[in-house]
Amino acid sequence: MENNIDHIERFFSGEMNQSEIAEFEKRKSVDKEFAKEVLLFRRAKEIIRAGAGRRMKHHLDDLGHKELTFTMIDTYIRFNLLKKYWYAVAASVLVIIGLGYFAYHSFISEKSLPTFAQLYDSYYEVPKVDLVISRGDKAEGTMFLVWNSALEKYSEIRYEAAIEDFREVLQNSAFPHTSAANFYLGICYLNINLPDSAVARFSNVSPTSSLTQDAGWYIGLSYLKAGNLQRATEVFKHIAALPKHYKKEQAKEILESLSRMK
């Protein structure tokens, strides 16, 4: 468990190189327990960063858990003790989340700072497939059959199955829709909680593609999902500075929220 916490902390602090990130993402996709630890860590980090740590302490005090509360909050702040009480912290965070909307707002005021997850959920929407892409091609040969299969699976929200097809067509150097395939593959990765893999795919969208603005926007959302404040801020600042970007105003709104998290 201790090794896992060290490993997860290195991932969120941006200390990993590309090969380590790839290994981390692969393990998260196949190891359900490890993926659960990553999710719990992210949620605890977001809530405490947003100022909920103190409120959580007061709430648990009322329930008669004062000693445990001080231990849990202090362990997160001092990190070296977090490893010892990790499941207690994560469980307490999930108890707060599970109290429901009205109970939650009974001890977190309406002026509370939004978390990365809340910002992501507020602005994320799954882009629809542009069917013109597939209709413009004659479905002749394996390549276009696989391409149309990928689009169909994507539309049916079968993201893991769609990933296999998108990756297959991208291996063919003659495939003409590489930017679109990379873009929708990135969306698939976002929806199975692999934001770093999503960033890599969105970054492969050509600057001359009609999907360039969309790719930039979803790169920013990917960093939000990953809890990377610095990179998310950089991306949304760039978008907000572009006079003709269709997400310019939304980027400004996100930046305002992010500025309050620093």
Sequence and secondary structure as in RCSB ss.txt:
>XXXX:A:sequence
MENNIDHIERFFSGEMNQSEIAEFEKRKSVDKEFAKEVLLFRRAKEIIRAGAGRRMKHHLDDLGHKELTFTMIDT
YIRFNLLKKYWYAVAASVLVIIGLGYFAYHSFISEKSLPTFAQLYDSYYEVPKVDLVISRGDKAEGTMFLVWNSA
LEKYSEIRYEAAIEDFREVLQNSAFPHTSAANFYLGICYLNINLPDSAVARFSNVSPTSSLTQDAGWYIGLSYLK
AGNLQRATEVFKHIAALPKHYKKEQAKEILESLSRMK
>XXXX:A:secstr
 HHHHHHHHHHHTT   HHHHHHHHHHHHH HHHHHHHHHHHHHHHHHHTTHHHHHHHHHHHTT HHHHHHHHHH
HHHSTTHHHHHHHHHHHHHHHHHT HHHHHHHS TT    HHHHHHHH       HHHHHTS   SHHHHHHHHH
HHHHHTT HHHHHHHHHHHHT TT S HHHHHHHHHHHHHHTT HHHHHHHHTTS TTSTTHHHHHHHHHHHHHH
HT HHHHHHHHHHHHT TT TTHHHHHHHHHHHHTT 
